[in-house]
Amino acid sequence: KQLPKGGPGGGGGGSAILGMAQSLGILGAVGYTGYHSVYTVEGGHRAVVWNRWSGLTDKVEGEGLKFRIPFWEYPHICDIRTRPRNVQSLTGSKDLQMVNITLRILTKPQPLELPAIFRKLGPDFDDKVLPSIVNEVLKAVVAKFNASDLIEKREEVSANIREQLAARAALFHIELDDVSITHLNFSREYSAAVEAKQVAQQDSEKAKFIVDKALQEKKSIVIRAEGEAQSARLISAAIKDDPGFLQMRRIAAAKEIAETVSQSTNKVYLSADTLLLNLLDDSSTPPAKKGWGK
């Protein structure tokens, strides 16, 4: 009896290999389908689902593990956390001064309006919306204030910008968390004029101080002169009323001179009459000089 080609048992071995390959293919397909049947929405994110039948659905998926139909539904993960953005704008003030303003804003999309945002703007909605509305609001608000008011009323300017910008951003389903003016620069001509004004004010204050100082010195001189005149009158009246007053003054002066000389380390040889130390002489006036022939 003639055996089939391939040796004994060759047909059974090929069938087994084919069956194993089919099993592995089915298992791989099931694993691939199962892997693509779930997706994860991380914290601070939301998901909107697009399917081949109805397009983008209005349902917003929250955080966690979610299921989908493979090759039929495709989720788009959206970041709903607050994100910062700096916008710079060159605009004119009420007094026609050019102002360069840098605005820092914190924005995030409204989670329940993500399907509408994706339909109208796409995933890069902030790049499409924020630069245009921020520049428009800045130009509208800055034009209401003079250049000096932008510095003196900075909080009021920032509040007006935030109010108008929040209203404009809400039309595109964007929430505004914070607005702050980080830089505020003027033109070189205006900065030079402001500096010159400050220098002039400082010079004016300096001149005013000098004038006030001169007036105070004049008053002090007048008061000192009046005091000395009053002292002279009192001394004259005291001498007239009490002749011993002059002697008391001589004693006080002599005491002060004696204390000064005693504390000195140098040797002094001077006349006691010159230093008013001769208190034994009762005469208050020096003796008269005798003329020739007397």
Secondary structure, 3 states (H helix, E strand, C coil): CCCCCCCCCHHHHHHHHHHHHHHHHHHHHHHHHHHCCEEEECCCEEEEEEECCCEEEEEEECCEEEECCCCCEEEEEEECCCEEEEEEEEEECCCCCEEEEEEEEEEEECHHHHHHHHHHCCCCHHHHHHHHHHHHHHHHHHCCCCHHHHHHCHHHHHHHHHHHHHHHHHCCCEEEEEEEEEEEEECHHHHHHHHHHHHHHHHHHHHHHHHHHHHHHHHHHHHHHHHHHHHHHHHHHHHHHCCHHHHHHHHHHHHHHHHHHHHCCCCCCCCCCCCCCCCCCCCCCCCCCCCCCC
